[in-house]
Amino acid sequence: MYKFFINSIKESRPLEIIYISKNGDISKRIIIVKKMSKSHLLAYCFSKNEYRTFYIDRILAALPYKKKYSPTA
């Protein structure tokens, strides 16, 4: 997964992630990662249309997003 995060930062490529919140809610998000630390990502979330923090240990899956997107971030 880390390879996808790095590529998203370097190339502004969107990722599709499956994320579980602290409340146990599971959601699918399309994001572009802007910064990464050991524990979390700062990313633009197209679902919420804003920058969000995602904890890496709560990301269940991550893949490059295959469909066309319009970069608004």
C-alpha positions as CSV (number, residue, x, y, z in Angstrom):
1,M,0.0,0.0,0.0
2,Y,2.8,2.4,0.8
3,K,3.9,2.4,-2.8
4,F,0.5,3.6,-3.9
5,F,0.6,6.4,-1.3
6,I,4.1,7.5,-2.5
7,N,2.9,7.5,-6.2
8,S,-0.2,9.5,-5.3
9,I,2.0,12.2,-3.6
10,K,4.6,12.3,-6.4
11,E,2.2,12.2,-9.4
12,S,-1.0,13.6,-7.9
13,R,-2.7,10.3,-8.9
14,P,-6.0,9.4,-7.2
15,L,-6.4,6.3,-5.1
16,E,-9.5,4.4,-4.2
17,I,-9.4,3.4,-0.5
18,I,-11.6,1.4,1.8
19,Y,-11.6,3.1,5.2
20,I,-13.0,2.2,8.6
21,S,-13.7,5.1,10.9
22,K,-13.1,5.0,14.7
23,N,-16.9,4.3,15.0
24,G,-16.6,1.2,12.8
25,D,-18.2,2.8,9.7
26,I,-16.7,1.5,6.5
27,S,-16.6,3.8,3.4
28,K,-15.1,3.9,0.0
29,R,-13.2,7.1,-0.8
30,I,-11.3,8.6,-3.8
31,I,-8.3,10.5,-2.5
32,I,-5.1,12.2,-3.6
33,V,-2.4,12.0,-0.9
34,K,-0.6,15.3,-0.2
35,K,1.6,14.3,2.8
36,M,2.3,11.1,4.7
37,S,3.8,10.3,8.1
38,K,4.2,7.0,9.9
39,S,0.7,7.0,11.2
40,H,-1.5,9.1,8.9
41,L,-2.1,10.7,5.5
42,L,-3.2,14.2,4.6
43,A,-5.2,13.8,1.5
44,Y,-7.8,15.5,-0.6
45,C,-11.0,13.5,-0.4
46,F,-13.3,13.8,-3.5
47,S,-16.2,12.3,-1.5
48,K,-16.2,15.1,1.0
49,N,-14.6,17.8,-1.3
50,E,-12.1,18.8,1.3
51,Y,-8.7,17.8,2.8
52,R,-9.0,15.0,5.4
53,T,-6.7,13.1,7.7
54,F,-6.7,9.3,7.2
55,Y,-5.0,7.0,9.7
56,I,-3.0,4.4,7.9
57,D,-4.0,1.6,10.3
58,R,-7.6,2.2,9.4
59,I,-7.1,1.9,5.6
60,L,-8.3,-1.6,4.8
61,A,-7.4,-1.5,1.1
62,A,-5.9,0.9,-1.4
63,L,-5.6,0.8,-5.2
64,P,-5.0,3.3,-8.0
65,Y,-8.2,4.8,-9.2
66,K,-8.9,3.7,-12.8
67,K,-11.6,6.1,-13.9
68,K,-11.1,9.6,-15.2
69,Y,-11.1,12.3,-12.6
70,S,-10.9,16.1,-12.6
71,P,-8.2,17.3,-10.3
72,T,-9.7,20.0,-8.1
73,A,-7.2,19.6,-5.3
